[in-house]
Amino acid sequence: MNAPMNSRNLLPTIDQRHLDHLEEEAIFILREVAAAFERPALLFSSGKDSCVVLRLAEKAFKTRIAADSSGNEFKGRLPFPLLHVDTGHNFPEVIAFRDQLVQANGERLIVAHMDESIKNGTVRLAHPLESRNGHQTVTLLEAIEEHRFDVLIGGARRDEEKARAKERIFSHRDSFGQWQPKEQRPELWTLFNTRIRPGEHMRAFPISNWTELDVWLYLARENIPLPSLYYSHQRAVIRRKGLLVPLTAVTPPEAGETVSTATVRFRTVGDMTCTCPVESLAASATDIVAETLTVTVSERGATRMDDRTSEASMERRKKEGYF
């Protein structure tokens, strides 16, 4: 998946006026969240989608000051904290980026550690190298209960996966944190029913109507920084079942497998045990826009091992309380 040689000249030829509409809609949703709920939090994984939502939140709630070369510099603090569910198997580059960004922006960060859930016995692994991605639900729901969050703002998009295509912008979760697709509330004429009973909460998705291409166009336009994993780099990988599994301490080669070096980038960033890169020479957001125009497989379908277990794997996890 190599970027075209003229990708640097691509952006001026793409009509990006729809980004202004998407941005306006997302900012409206974020302000609705702040107005309707008492204890919101923004789910922040340091992934591209959550970085976009963070930038939108800055535009919604913070004061823009003398602009830098990217045209964006803000002061103040968001009216809600950032929440990250740390599985303990995150890529080191992602954690370093998270900490640097939070410190630079002066935001409040709450980290819910899965290692604490394992220590407390609420998460039990079959073996030490088992993927922790599916167990995030437990740690997330524990964090919601501990901090009494009544709404979580997420970066999920409808184009990512079939189950997420069923999701409302304001997604109701019952007192067990579960999602019932047949009981989602209608959202007509941009009117949202945000009422919840004690113990229930909402998930709000400001970029629900965005596509992967929209995200990369916006990242390029706004010059939003991302973890280095998103751009082309050399990495040791294991070719397994049509995927490039990154060689890490928790994803070692199996018997008979060989390790090779490939030029790759990540389309999505998650737990190391289930997130795979794709071969790519794209070294900038503009290069990735050119690649994204030609892909035929969604980012989760192309890079997430956990979503290949069954057609309904994501929907099952969402019903249990997943992101």
Phi, psi and omega per residue, in radians:
M1 nan 1.355 -3.051
N2 -1.671 2.414 -3.137
A3 -1.254 2.525 3.084
P4 -1.116 2.662 -3.088
M5 -1.121 -0.473 -3.085
N6 -1.697 0.409 -3.063
S7 -1.095 -0.476 3.136
R8 -1.132 -0.455 -3.141
N9 -1.687 0.148 -3.013
L10 -1.346 -0.776 -3.006
L11 -0.993 -0.711 3.134
P12 -1.090 -0.349 -3.105
T13 -1.601 -0.124 -3.138
I14 -1.686 2.241 3.094
D15 -1.263 1.953 -3.074
Q16 -1.858 0.240 -3.096
R17 -1.087 -0.476 3.131
H18 -1.140 -0.386 3.122
L19 -1.106 -0.588 3.114
D20 -1.119 -0.688 3.103
H21 -1.170 -0.784 3.130
L22 -1.095 -0.716 3.115
E23 -1.099 -0.794 3.140
E24 -1.069 -0.753 3.119
E25 -1.085 -0.793 -3.107
A26 -1.120 -0.732 3.120
I27 -1.126 -0.689 3.072
F28 -1.040 -0.778 -3.139
I29 -1.112 -0.751 3.137
L30 -1.077 -0.713 3.123
R31 -1.229 -0.563 3.039
E32 -1.099 -0.717 3.114
V33 -1.051 -0.851 -3.105
A34 -1.104 -0.569 -3.111
A35 -1.392 -0.549 -2.982
A36 -1.644 -0.348 -3.027
F37 -2.140 2.732 -3.079
E38 -1.633 -0.598 -3.033
R39 -2.330 1.247 3.102
P40 -1.416 2.856 2.996
A41 -2.598 2.634 3.131
L42 -1.830 2.044 3.087
L43 -1.162 2.098 -3.054
F44 -2.279 1.899 -3.128
S45 -1.775 -0.068 -3.004
S46 1.320 0.101 3.046
G47 -1.300 2.956 -3.049
K48 -1.072 -0.686 -3.113
D49 -1.188 -0.756 3.136
S50 -1.217 -0.500 3.060
C51 -1.199 -0.632 3.067
V52 -1.155 -0.790 3.131
V53 -1.094 -0.659 3.094
L54 -1.080 -0.775 3.105
R55 -1.087 -0.718 3.105
L56 -1.106 -0.679 3.104
A57 -1.141 -0.648 3.075
E58 -1.077 -0.740 3.125
K59 -1.186 -0.551 -3.104
A60 -1.326 -0.600 -2.932
F61 -2.194 -0.282 -3.070
K62 -1.848 2.832 -3.098
T63 -1.624 2.222 3.104
R64 -1.378 2.333 3.117
I65 -2.000 -2.959 -3.097
A66 -0.827 2.090 -2.990
A67 -1.269 2.567 3.016
D68 -1.591 -2.878 -3.075
S69 -1.087 -0.467 3.135
S70 -1.469 -0.179 -3.138
G71 1.464 0.173 -3.093
N72 -2.405 2.034 3.012
E73 -2.646 2.298 -2.985
F74 -2.267 2.702 3.010
K75 -2.231 2.825 -3.087
G76 1.793 -3.028 -3.110
R77 -2.341 2.539 3.119
L78 -1.154 2.652 -3.126
P79 -1.394 0.277 3.103
F80 -2.680 2.742 3.133
P81 -1.449 2.909 2.962
L82 -1.624 2.469 3.137
L83 -2.166 2.191 3.097
H84 -2.142 2.222 3.015
V85 -1.585 1.881 -3.079
D86 -1.639 1.971 -3.120
T87 -1.315 -0.271 -3.014
G88 1.518 -0.143 3.098
H89 -2.088 0.524 3.083
N90 -1.356 2.683 3.062
F91 -1.123 2.354 -3.129
P92 -1.001 -0.615 3.140
E93 -1.090 -0.591 -3.113
V94 -1.251 -0.767 3.136
I95 -1.132 -0.723 3.117
A96 -1.096 -0.730 3.112
F97 -1.106 -0.782 3.130
R98 -0.974 -0.879 -3.083
D99 -1.142 -0.686 3.130
Q100 -1.151 -0.758 -3.110
L101 -1.154 -0.783 -3.131
V102 -1.091 -0.724 3.129
Q103 -1.151 -0.739 -3.126
A104 -1.153 -0.624 -3.087
N105 -1.579 -0.202 3.114
G106 1.215 0.481 -3.122
E107 -1.541 2.843 3.069
R108 -1.519 2.277 -3.135
L109 -2.130 2.219 3.014
I110 -1.943 2.166 3.129
V111 -1.922 2.100 3.053
A112 -1.697 1.991 -3.031
H113 -1.627 2.188 3.080
M114 -1.165 -0.484 3.102
D115 -1.019 -0.556 3.088
E116 -1.210 -0.682 3.096
S117 -1.118 -0.692 3.104
I118 -1.140 -0.744 3.134
K119 -1.084 -0.666 -3.107
N120 -1.431 -0.131 3.088
G121 1.512 0.057 3.118
T122 -1.404 -0.347 2.996
V123 -2.085 2.212 3.123
R124 -2.170 2.155 -3.122
L125 -1.653 2.498 3.110
A126 -1.199 -0.599 3.083
H127 -2.733 2.801 -3.010
P128 -1.026 -0.535 -3.083
L129 -1.684 0.189 3.086
E130 -1.087 2.507 3.084
S131 -1.060 2.289 -3.136
R132 -1.627 -0.049 -3.023
N133 -1.025 -0.823 -3.111
G134 -1.191 -0.333 -3.127
H135 -1.502 -0.058 -3.125
Q136 -1.050 -0.486 -3.111
T137 -0.962 -0.778 -3.105
V138 -1.077 -0.862 -3.110
T139 -1.125 -0.670 3.114
L140 -1.098 -0.850 -3.119
L141 -1.135 -0.575 3.066
E142 -1.142 -0.683 3.122
A143 -1.173 -0.687 3.112
I144 -1.068 -0.770 -3.136
E145 -1.174 -0.739 -3.100
E146 -1.118 -0.762 -3.062
H147 -1.692 -0.015 3.093
R148 1.005 0.691 3.084
F149 -1.171 2.382 3.084
D150 -1.848 -0.108 3.028
V151 -2.754 2.442 3.051
L152 -2.048 2.272 3.122
I153 -1.632 2.177 -3.091
G154 -2.177 2.951 -3.113
G155 -1.846 0.366 -3.135
A156 -1.156 2.569 3.123
R157 -2.219 2.598 -3.088
R158 -1.192 -0.425 -3.074
D159 -1.416 -0.095 -3.049
E160 -1.237 -0.727 -2.944
E161 -2.862 2.721 -3.043
K162 -1.010 -0.759 -3.116
A163 -1.142 -0.649 -3.140
R164 -1.270 -0.341 3.062
A165 -1.202 -0.349 3.113
K166 -1.494 -0.158 -2.989
E167 -1.308 2.451 2.975
R168 -1.441 2.870 3.059
I169 -1.135 -0.762 2.995
F170 -1.843 1.878 -3.011
S171 -1.809 2.017 -3.104
H172 -1.319 2.400 3.045
R173 -2.157 2.367 -3.068
D174 -1.345 -3.023 -3.060
S175 -1.195 -0.211 3.038
F176 -1.689 0.078 -3.119
G177 1.368 0.208 -3.022
Q178 -1.619 2.658 3.134
W179 -1.844 2.213 3.107
Q180 -1.994 1.809 -3.028
P181 -1.041 -0.521 -3.120
K182 -1.421 -0.107 -3.122
E183 -1.988 0.288 3.100
Q184 -1.250 2.628 -3.012
R185 -1.558 2.518 3.112
P186 -1.149 2.601 3.129
E187 -2.269 1.420 -3.095
L188 -1.787 2.438 3.075
W189 0.952 0.642 3.107
T190 1.001 0.589 3.037
L191 -1.846 2.205 -3.040
F192 -2.047 2.313 3.047
N193 -1.580 1.835 -3.051
T194 -1.838 0.209 -3.118
R195 -1.278 2.373 3.102
I196 -2.394 2.671 3.070
R197 -1.536 2.846 3.078
P198 -0.949 2.308 3.139
G199 1.627 -0.313 3.098
E200 -1.542 2.918 3.036
H201 -2.678 3.039 3.139
M202 -2.077 2.715 2.873
R203 -2.005 2.311 -3.126
A204 -2.047 2.321 -3.048
F205 -2.170 1.565 -3.059
P206 -1.124 -0.465 -3.115
I207 -1.888 0.510 -3.135
S208 -0.983 -0.627 -3.068
N209 -1.557 0.067 3.127
W210 -1.483 2.761 3.001
T211 -1.922 2.983 3.073
E212 -1.031 -0.680 3.104
L213 -1.114 -0.744 3.111
D214 -1.027 -0.738 -3.119
V215 -1.060 -0.806 -3.109
W216 -1.241 -0.601 3.045
L217 -1.081 -0.717 -3.132
Y218 -1.234 -0.699 3.083
L219 -1.035 -0.725 3.129
A220 -1.198 -0.763 -3.107
R221 -1.129 -0.721 -3.064
E222 -1.582 -0.097 -3.124
N223 0.955 0.870 -3.093
I224 -1.474 2.210 3.130
P225 -1.237 2.601 3.126
L226 -2.381 2.848 2.990
P227 -1.029 2.569 -3.067
S228 -1.070 -0.352 -3.131
L229 -1.022 -0.452 -3.067
Y230 -1.278 -0.237 -3.085
Y231 -2.005 2.810 -3.008
S232 -0.968 2.318 3.108
H233 -2.784 2.868 3.099
Q234 -1.510 2.347 -3.108
R235 -2.601 2.476 3.035
A236 -1.309 2.234 -3.069
V237 -2.354 2.832 3.046
I238 -2.103 2.185 -3.140
R239 -1.466 1.985 -3.020
R240 -2.456 2.060 3.065
K241 0.922 0.738 3.085
G242 1.414 0.068 3.128
L243 -2.060 2.775 3.036
L244 -1.773 1.785 -3.120
V245 -1.497 2.155 -3.139
P246 -1.193 2.412 3.111
L247 -1.364 1.988 3.101
T248 -2.439 3.087 3.125
A249 -1.117 -0.472 -3.117
V250 -1.774 -0.018 3.052
T251 -2.302 1.189 -3.141
P252 -1.358 2.861 3.092
P253 -1.197 2.538 3.064
E254 -1.534 2.992 -3.105
A255 -1.020 2.260 3.117
G256 1.527 -0.121 3.138
E257 -1.569 2.646 3.112
T258 -2.046 2.642 3.126
V259 -1.763 2.314 3.097
S260 -2.281 2.940 3.117
T261 -1.885 2.325 -3.115
A262 -2.373 2.723 3.044
T263 -1.590 1.970 -2.947
V264 -2.385 2.961 2.888
R265 -2.550 2.846 3.106
F266 -1.762 2.323 3.054
R267 -1.489 -0.464 3.075
T268 -2.525 2.693 -3.085
V269 -2.150 2.158 3.115
G270 -2.555 -2.649 3.108
D271 -1.068 2.397 -3.087
M272 -1.044 -0.467 -3.061
T273 -1.335 -0.194 -3.088
C274 -2.372 0.054 -3.085
T275 -1.909 2.205 -3.074
C276 -2.075 2.572 3.066
P277 -1.490 3.042 3.019
V278 -2.152 2.641 3.102
E279 -1.199 2.311 -3.050
S280 -2.899 2.598 3.027
L281 -1.875 0.105 -3.054
A282 -1.215 2.042 -3.058
A283 -1.906 0.054 -3.139
S284 -2.597 2.930 3.111
A285 -1.092 -0.623 3.126
T286 -1.152 -0.713 3.073
D287 -1.057 -0.705 -3.101
I288 -1.220 -0.583 3.033
V289 -0.991 -0.795 -3.140
A290 -1.075 -0.700 3.102
E291 -1.171 -0.750 -3.063
T292 -1.115 -0.500 3.114
L293 -1.115 -0.331 -3.040
T294 -1.946 -0.137 -3.070
V295 -1.303 2.637 -3.136
T296 -2.112 -0.019 3.138
V297 -2.109 2.355 -3.137
S298 -1.090 2.790 -3.084
E299 -1.085 -0.655 3.135
R300 -1.246 -0.703 3.130
G301 -1.148 -0.505 -3.088
A302 -1.543 -0.339 -2.937
T303 -2.351 -0.066 -3.053
R304 -1.976 1.970 -3.138
M305 -1.145 -0.582 -3.075
D306 -1.215 -0.419 3.136
D307 -1.491 -0.027 3.132
R308 -1.701 -0.005 -3.101
T309 -1.192 -0.632 3.071
S310 -2.854 2.892 3.135
E311 -1.139 -0.471 -3.042
A312 -1.838 0.229 -3.033
S313 -1.087 -0.757 3.141
M314 -1.163 -0.769 -3.132
E315 -1.084 -0.696 3.110
R316 -1.071 -0.777 -3.123
R317 -1.176 -0.632 3.118
K318 -1.151 -0.670 3.099
K319 -1.088 -0.469 -3.139
E320 -1.469 -0.193 3.110
G321 2.099 0.173 -3.115
Y322 -1.145 2.975 -3.090
F323 -0.969 nan nan
